């Protein structure tokens, strides 16, 4: 397997954890700092749930689910020999993001969110990486289907 996907995992994880450390060192929970007023704020949120705050109070189930998903993505990354860049890149971003949020859940019992665009729930670098990774996998799948569609 190529080495660059592991670099993507490492950079995603390092970027996620570094930004969360900076936010925790600079803001108290619920503090908000406008970077671009009404557009982009840094807002420190301690998210005990998953996406959009769902499943709050089920931290053990969420941690177990996160471990299972991270292990599945890791196996996919190790086993796939896909030569098209979107698949290993997407899997690498998902794995790096999943590990970043899993580290938070295990270390402090919640995920540290801080990117606040005012029209969406507060999120973080790991969430962004997961979203971009899923988007790349969907794009790759749709592109591949269109190539094989002979209708």
Secondary structure, DSSP 8 states (H G I E B T S, - for coil): --SHHHHHHHHHHHHHHHHHHHHHHH--TT-EEEEETTTEEEEEEEE-SSGGGTTTT-HHHHHHHHHHHHHHHHHHHHH----SHHHHHHHHHHHHHHHHHHHHHHHHSSEEEEEE-SSS--B-HHHHHHHHHHHHHHHHHHHHHHHH---
